[in-house]
Amino acid sequence: MDPLCHTLTGAALGRTGLQNRSRFALPTLIIAANLPDIDAVAYLVGGVDTVAIRRGVTHGIPALIILPLLLALVMKGLAMSLPGRAGKPEADFRQLWLLSVIAMSTHPFLDFLNNYGMRWLMPFVDRWVYGDTLFIVDPIVWAMLLAGVVLAAKTSGIRQPWWRQPAVAALAVTTAYIAVSAGGTLLARNATLAALPNDPPLRFMASPVFAQPLQRQLVLEYEQEYRLGTVHLLPGLPVEIEAEPLAKGDPADFGLAAGTRDGAIFLHWARFPFIESRVVDDQHTLRIMDARYVREWEGEEFGAVELNLVYPVANNEPFSRRRIKS
């Protein structure tokens, strides 16, 4: 999920009363909720190294053991170097560590919920898994968590049972929304298979669409092509499949791409890769795209990479979109 979602999650956790556990509890919760995204430094590197690094080592289960401990040590050290205020709780290392664990655990779970995926066991097992439950930016989640944080701040002086606190309600409603969205994805998957009884895909994705909770984007994989479509979470669960399939490309091109460093990295990350190819003189250009995010080449962008292979060739071939006519 996006940084605002993670930040609001940490703030909401603090407003449930956890912020009173220790000095620096609230900033610890907010930082911990975002800390796995320290791998965003990969964007400074650029290129395919970004997808090789993102949601890997810092998001895996081993990181959930190491990073909270490091954060608690930093916050305890900061508290020791700065004078506290009378009547306020001292910085308790055990509490800071526990709060770090709680908040940081929400991060990979939320990231797992979208179609970008997660690698839970990095660095030991480099395998992507996908939740397909929430779009990576969900304004509904923002609104629910923000409402809980704001209302909790306004009622902070009122003593009330923990289960009646606005932040607790916001987290509970957000959890229920996630469960309902997961159910919507399951309904969409079942409706897709029911609509294609004689032509089931090898595998497919039914993923949420930005700001449209009653739709799921479809990418269906067949032996030589992908078919794109939409499922509407309305009575009857109508399924729409686009008329023009998207060809995967020549298997030989996949072999060439996999033989390069950048190509191998991108193909490992890509969930539904397809390739466009052209040969001009002694240069063979491969454009690899992921059908989750890209439909056609519009220059180097997220979800796409261009490889230039130089070697002697016998014939020149024009650029080919390699779409299959319906």
Buried (B, 14 or more C-beta within 10 A) or exposed (E): BBEBBBBBBBBBBBBBBBBEBBBBBBBBBBBBBBBBBEBBEBEEEEEBBBBBBBBBBBBBBBBBEEBBBEBBBBBBEBBEEEEEEEEEBEBBBEBBBBBBBBBBBBBBBBBBBBBBBBBBEBEEEBEBEBBBBBBBBBEBBBEBBBBBBBBBEEBEEEEEEEEEBBBBBBBEBBEEBBEEBBEBBEBBBEBBBEBBEEEEBEEBBBBBEEEEBEBBBBBBBBEEBBBBBBBBBEEEBEBEBBEEBBBBBBEEBBEBBEEBEBBBBBBBBBBBBBBBBBBEEEEBBBBBBBBBBBEEBEEEEEBBBBBEBEEEBEEEEEEEEBBEEE
